[in-house]
Amino acid sequence: MKIAFDHQTFTHQSYGGISRYYTILANELAKLEEDACIFAGLHRNDYLPELPNSIVRGVKLGYYPPKTSKLFYTLNHALTQVQIKSWGADIVHETYYSSLPPLGSTVMRVTTAYDMIHEIFPDDFTVNDRTTVHKKRAFERVDHIISISHSTKKDLLEYFDIEESKVSVVHLGVDVEKFQTDTNYEPRQRPFFLYVGARGGYKNFRSVLQAIACSCSLKTEYDLIAFGGGSFSSEEMGLIGEFGFKDSQVEQVSGDDDTLVGLYRQAIAFIYPSLYEGFGLPPLEAMAAGCPVICSNSSSIPEVVNHAGEYFDPMDYGSMASAIEKVVGSSELRSKLIQAGFDNVNKFSWANCAQETMSIYNQLVGANE
């Protein structure tokens, strides 16, 4: 079967969960000896060069000239549609929600629903954001939708007029071996909690600061490291000072995957306070690295974390502080969470993700013959 990933809809993203997802998926399908190819046009995806040349059709650019993103978007759309049709794809997997329709293609089409953040938290986006409109068009256009969690499927059916039979759930995977590899990351002098990713809006980073600040023992004995998400804003620096943290007690760190693995493996615990996630890979990464997980009880997070985390109410920083104190105060509980994490993470593999996705492709193509 020829499986074409229509990548042009996300040409502006160099890194990110979505880019990583379909890059890994295409590679795993190739391992199953399926004929999978990502049609990328003139892209900026830093993951694609890591793949064999046979899996990628496209050229990586270091950057787009100023004010040319829309031009590249349109050019890539036209280019990839012609290439996919010429290649003779049996199924097309749209990697994101394109505002432009396919050009004269009649093959079966699939897209992936990652989350309903734009619908649930509209105030976090500008009035000009048209993601929901593009989503609706994509969902109507494709023959099937893959949801990355049951929670996201539930939200998808609530916010869009879609038949439940049109949606299948396929969980994402995690590279366990990568997060269990020893790194040369320099040990920290003080024990620390780890936070990973973006920090604004529904990500709820402010509540982590409040939770630690409201506990004398946590605030005195532990540091907090925020990995990724860019440097702290002036507002965040103001909050850190307002809550009374000492200099360098709260630190933002950027780096590659080796840096992140080193932080997971050293942290006293990983804190995940998000109000909403479509899936949530960081808790699984922490589990794979042997880091205890303390997390929100909202959206898809319990579905992914299962019994391998200490939960709190993300709307109540006092609840968060109690959960953190409970974990750091008991070596027995930390050991229990670490072992439960190892057991849980083995349920989420990219090989399973590829096999389940391939089963959906087969059903769609078979029904169309």
C-alpha positions as CSV (number, residue, x, y, z in Angstrom):
1,M,0.0,0.0,0.0
2,K,1.2,3.5,-0.8
3,I,0.7,5.8,2.1
4,A,1.3,9.5,1.5
5,F,1.7,12.0,4.4
6,D,0.6,15.4,3.2
7,H,3.1,17.5,5.2
8,Q,2.7,20.9,3.5
9,T,0.1,22.1,5.9
10,F,2.7,22.4,8.7
11,T,5.7,23.7,6.8
12,H,6.4,26.5,9.2
13,Q,7.2,24.2,12.2
14,S,10.8,23.2,12.7
15,Y,10.2,21.2,15.9
16,G,7.2,20.1,17.9
17,G,5.0,17.2,18.9
18,I,3.0,17.1,15.6
19,S,6.1,17.1,13.4
20,R,7.7,14.4,15.6
21,Y,4.5,12.3,15.5
22,Y,4.2,11.9,11.7
23,T,7.9,11.6,11.2
24,I,8.1,8.7,13.6
25,L,4.9,7.2,12.3
26,A,6.2,7.2,8.7
27,N,9.4,5.6,9.8
28,E,7.6,2.9,11.8
29,L,5.4,2.1,8.8
30,A,8.5,1.7,6.7
31,K,9.8,-0.8,9.2
32,L,6.6,-2.8,8.6
33,E,7.7,-2.8,4.9
34,E,4.9,-0.4,3.9
35,D,5.5,2.1,1.2
36,A,5.2,5.3,3.2
37,C,6.4,8.7,2.0
38,I,6.2,12.2,3.5
39,F,5.6,14.9,0.8
40,A,7.1,18.0,2.4
41,G,7.8,20.5,-0.4
42,L,10.1,23.3,0.7
43,H,9.9,22.6,4.5
44,R,11.6,23.6,7.8
45,N,11.1,20.4,9.6
46,D,14.3,19.4,11.5
47,Y,13.1,15.8,12.0
48,L,12.8,14.9,8.3
49,P,16.5,14.9,7.5
50,E,16.9,12.1,10.1
51,L,14.8,9.8,7.9
52,P,16.0,7.7,5.0
53,N,15.8,9.6,1.7
54,S,13.2,7.0,0.4
55,I,10.7,8.2,3.0
56,V,10.9,12.0,2.2
57,R,10.1,14.0,-0.9
58,G,11.1,17.6,-0.2
59,V,13.9,20.1,0.5
60,K,14.7,21.6,3.9
61,L,15.2,25.3,4.1
62,G,17.0,27.0,6.9
63,Y,14.3,29.7,7.0
64,Y,11.7,31.5,5.0
65,P,12.4,35.1,3.9
66,P,10.3,37.6,5.9
67,K,6.6,37.8,5.0
68,T,6.7,34.8,2.6
69,S,5.1,32.1,4.8
70,K,1.7,32.3,3.0
71,L,3.5,32.1,-0.4
72,F,5.4,29.0,0.6
73,Y,2.2,27.6,2.1
74,T,0.4,27.9,-1.2
75,L,3.3,26.8,-3.3
76,N,3.9,23.7,-1.2
77,H,0.2,22.8,-1.3
78,A,0.2,22.9,-5.1
79,L,3.5,21.0,-5.3
80,T,2.7,18.2,-2.9
81,Q,-0.8,17.6,-4.4
82,V,0.7,17.1,-7.8
83,Q,3.5,14.8,-6.4
84,I,1.0,12.7,-4.4
85,K,-1.3,12.2,-7.4
86,S,1.6,11.4,-9.7
87,W,3.0,8.9,-7.1
88,G,-0.2,7.0,-7.1
89,A,-1.0,7.0,-3.4
90,D,-3.6,4.6,-2.0
91,I,-4.3,6.7,1.0
92,V,-3.4,10.2,2.1
93,H,-2.8,11.2,5.7
94,E,-3.1,14.9,6.2
95,T,-0.8,15.9,9.0
96,Y,-2.7,19.1,10.0
97,Y,-5.7,21.1,9.2
98,S,-5.2,22.6,5.7
99,S,-7.2,25.6,4.6
100,L,-6.7,24.5,1.0
101,P,-8.6,21.5,-0.4
102,P,-6.9,18.6,-2.3
103,L,-6.5,19.1,-6.0
104,G,-8.6,16.5,-7.9
105,S,-7.7,13.6,-5.7
106,T,-10.2,10.8,-5.1
107,V,-8.2,8.5,-2.8
108,M,-9.1,7.9,0.8
109,R,-8.0,10.6,3.2
110,V,-7.3,10.5,6.9
111,T,-6.3,13.2,9.4
112,T,-5.3,13.2,13.0
113,A,-7.1,15.1,15.8
114,Y,-4.5,16.2,18.4
115,D,-6.6,18.2,20.8
116,M,-9.5,20.6,21.1
117,I,-7.5,23.4,22.7
118,H,-8.8,26.1,20.3
119,E,-12.4,25.2,21.1
120,I,-12.1,24.8,24.8
121,F,-9.8,27.8,25.4
122,P,-10.7,30.3,22.7
123,D,-9.5,33.2,24.8
124,D,-6.0,31.9,24.6
125,F,-6.0,32.8,20.8
126,T,-6.4,35.9,18.8
127,V,-9.7,36.8,17.1
128,N,-8.1,36.2,13.7
129,D,-7.2,32.6,14.5
130,R,-9.1,30.3,12.1
131,T,-7.9,26.9,13.3
132,T,-11.4,25.8,14.2
133,V,-12.7,26.7,10.8
134,H,-9.8,24.8,9.1
135,K,-10.5,21.8,11.5
136,K,-14.1,21.7,10.5
137,R,-13.3,21.7,6.8
138,A,-10.7,19.0,7.2
139,F,-13.0,16.8,9.3
140,E,-15.7,17.1,6.7
141,R,-13.2,16.5,3.8
142,V,-11.5,13.3,5.1
143,D,-12.9,9.8,5.2
144,H,-11.6,9.0,8.7
145,I,-10.2,10.8,11.8
146,I,-7.6,9.4,14.1
147,S,-7.8,10.7,17.7
148,I,-4.8,10.4,19.9
149,S,-6.8,9.8,23.0
150,H,-10.4,8.8,24.1
151,S,-10.6,12.2,25.9
152,T,-9.8,14.0,22.6
153,K,-12.4,11.9,20.8
154,K,-15.0,12.8,23.4
155,D,-14.3,16.5,23.0
156,L,-14.2,16.1,19.2
157,L,-17.7,14.6,19.1
158,E,-18.9,17.3,21.4
159,Y,-17.6,20.3,19.4
160,F,-18.0,19.0,15.9
161,D,-21.0,17.4,14.1
162,I,-19.2,14.1,13.4
163,E,-20.5,10.5,13.4
164,E,-18.7,8.5,16.1
165,S,-18.0,5.7,13.6
166,K,-15.8,8.1,11.7
167,V,-13.3,8.4,14.6
168,S,-10.8,5.9,15.9
169,V,-8.5,6.2,18.9
170,V,-4.8,5.4,18.4
171,H,-2.5,6.3,21.3
172,L,0.9,7.8,20.7
173,G,4.2,6.1,21.7
174,V,7.3,7.0,23.5
175,D,10.9,5.9,22.8
176,V,11.7,4.2,26.1
177,E,15.2,3.3,25.2
178,K,16.1,7.0,24.6
179,F,14.9,8.1,28.0
180,Q,16.7,5.3,29.8
181,T,20.1,6.2,28.3
182,D,22.7,7.6,30.6
183,T,23.8,11.2,29.7
184,N,26.7,13.4,30.7
185,Y,24.4,16.1,32.0
186,E,26.2,17.7,35.0
187,P,24.6,16.9,38.4
188,R,22.7,19.7,40.1
189,Q,23.8,20.8,43.6
190,R,20.2,21.0,45.0
191,P,17.2,18.6,44.5
192,F,14.8,20.0,42.0
193,F,11.3,19.6,40.4
194,L,11.1,19.5,36.7
195,Y,8.5,21.2,34.5
196,V,8.6,20.6,30.7
197,G,7.2,22.6,27.7
198,A,5.2,25.8,27.1
199,R,4.0,27.6,30.2
200,G,1.2,30.0,29.2
201,G,-2.5,29.8,29.5
202,Y,-4.0,26.4,30.1
203,K,-0.5,25.0,30.7
204,N,-0.9,26.4,34.2
205,F,2.7,27.1,35.1
206,R,1.7,29.9,37.5
207,S,0.0,27.3,39.8
208,V,3.3,25.4,40.1
209,L,5.0,28.5,41.4
210,Q,2.1,29.1,43.8
211,A,2.1,25.5,45.0
212,I,5.8,25.5,45.9
213,A,5.7,29.0,47.3
214,C,2.8,28.2,49.7
215,S,4.8,25.3,51.3
216,C,7.6,26.3,53.6
217,S,9.4,23.0,53.2
218,L,9.1,22.9,49.4
219,K,10.2,26.5,49.0
220,T,13.2,26.1,51.3
221,E,14.5,22.7,50.2
222,Y,13.9,22.5,46.4
223,D,14.6,24.3,43.1
224,L,12.4,24.3,40.1
225,I,13.6,23.9,36.5
226,A,11.4,24.7,33.5
227,F,12.8,23.0,30.4
228,G,11.9,24.5,27.0
229,G,9.2,27.0,26.4
230,G,11.6,29.9,25.9
231,S,13.1,32.3,28.3
232,F,11.0,33.5,31.2
233,S,8.9,36.6,30.3
234,S,9.0,39.7,32.4
235,E,5.6,38.8,33.8
236,E,7.0,35.4,34.9
237,M,10.1,37.0,36.4
238,G,7.8,39.3,38.3
239,L,5.8,36.3,39.6
240,I,8.9,34.5,40.7
241,G,10.0,37.5,42.7
242,E,6.5,38.1,44.0
243,F,6.3,34.6,45.4
244,G,9.6,35.1,47.2
245,F,11.9,32.6,45.4
246,K,15.7,33.1,45.8
247,D,17.9,34.0,42.9
248,S,18.4,31.0,40.5
249,Q,15.9,28.9,42.5
250,V,13.6,28.9,39.5
251,E,15.5,28.4,36.3
252,Q,14.6,28.1,32.6
253,V,16.8,25.6,30.7
254,S,16.9,25.0,26.9
255,G,18.7,22.2,25.2
256,D,18.5,19.0,23.2
257,D,17.0,15.6,24.0
258,D,20.1,14.6,25.9
259,T,19.7,17.6,28.2
260,L,16.1,16.7,28.8
261,V,16.9,13.1,29.5
262,G,19.5,14.2,32.0
263,L,17.0,16.4,33.8
264,Y,14.3,13.7,33.9
265,R,16.8,11.2,35.4
266,Q,18.0,13.7,38.1
267,A,14.7,15.4,39.1
268,I,13.1,14.5,42.4
269,A,9.8,14.5,40.6
270,F,8.2,15.7,37.4
271,I,5.2,18.1,37.8
272,Y,2.5,18.3,35.1
273,P,-0.1,20.9,36.0
274,S,-1.9,21.3,32.6
275,L,-5.6,22.1,32.6
276,Y,-6.0,20.2,29.3
277,E,-4.0,17.9,27.1
278,G,-5.0,16.0,23.9
279,F,-2.6,13.3,25.0
280,G,0.5,14.4,27.0
281,L,3.8,12.8,26.2
282,P,6.0,14.4,28.9
283,P,4.6,12.2,31.7
284,L,5.5,9.1,29.7
285,E,8.9,10.4,29.0
286,A,9.4,11.0,32.8
287,M,8.2,7.5,33.5
288,A,10.6,6.0,30.9
289,A,13.4,7.9,32.6
290,G,12.5,6.7,36.1
291,C,11.2,10.0,37.3
292,P,8.1,10.1,39.7
293,V,5.1,11.8,38.1
294,I,2.9,14.3,39.9
295,C,0.1,15.4,37.6
296,S,-3.2,17.0,37.0
297,N,-6.4,14.9,37.1
298,S,-7.9,16.6,34.0
299,S,-8.7,15.7,30.3
300,S,-6.6,12.9,28.8
301,I,-3.9,12.9,31.5
302,P,-5.4,10.1,33.7
303,E,-6.0,8.0,30.5
304,V,-2.2,8.2,29.8
305,V,-0.8,8.2,33.3
306,N,-3.1,5.5,34.7
307,H,-2.1,4.4,38.2
308,A,1.5,5.6,37.8
309,G,1.0,9.2,39.0
310,E,0.1,11.2,42.1
311,Y,-2.8,13.3,41.1
312,F,-4.0,16.8,42.1
313,D,-6.8,19.3,41.1
314,P,-5.1,21.7,38.7
315,M,-7.5,24.5,39.7
316,D,-6.3,24.3,43.3
317,Y,-2.7,25.0,44.0
318,G,-3.2,23.8,47.6
319,S,-4.1,20.4,46.2
320,M,-1.0,20.5,44.1
321,A,1.2,21.4,47.0
322,S,-0.2,18.5,49.1
323,A,0.5,16.0,46.3
324,I,4.1,17.3,45.9
325,E,4.7,17.1,49.7
326,K,3.3,13.6,49.8
327,V,5.7,12.4,47.1
328,V,8.9,14.1,48.3
329,G,8.1,13.0,51.9
330,S,8.0,9.3,51.1
331,S,10.8,7.4,49.5
332,E,8.5,4.4,49.5
333,L,5.9,6.2,47.4
334,R,8.5,7.5,45.0
335,S,9.8,4.0,44.5
336,K,6.2,2.8,43.9
337,L,5.5,5.5,41.4
338,I,8.8,4.8,39.5
339,Q,8.0,1.1,39.2
340,A,4.4,1.8,38.2
341,G,5.7,4.2,35.6
342,F,8.0,1.6,34.1
343,D,5.1,-0.8,33.9
344,N,2.7,1.8,32.4
345,V,5.1,3.2,29.8
346,N,5.5,-0.2,28.1
347,K,1.9,0.0,27.0
348,F,2.7,3.0,24.8
349,S,5.0,2.1,21.9
350,W,5.4,3.7,18.4
351,A,5.3,0.2,16.9
352,N,1.8,-0.3,18.3
353,C,0.8,3.1,17.1
354,A,2.0,2.2,13.6
355,Q,0.3,-1.2,13.6
356,E,-3.0,0.2,14.8
357,T,-2.8,3.1,12.2
358,M,-2.1,0.6,9.5
359,S,-5.1,-1.4,10.4
360,I,-7.3,1.7,9.9
361,Y,-5.7,2.4,6.5
362,N,-6.4,-1.2,5.4
363,Q,-10.0,-1.0,6.5
364,L,-10.5,2.2,4.6
365,V,-8.8,1.1,1.4
366,G,-10.5,-2.3,1.5
367,A,-13.9,-0.8,2.0
368,N,-13.3,1.5,-1.0
369,E,-12.3,-1.2,-3.4
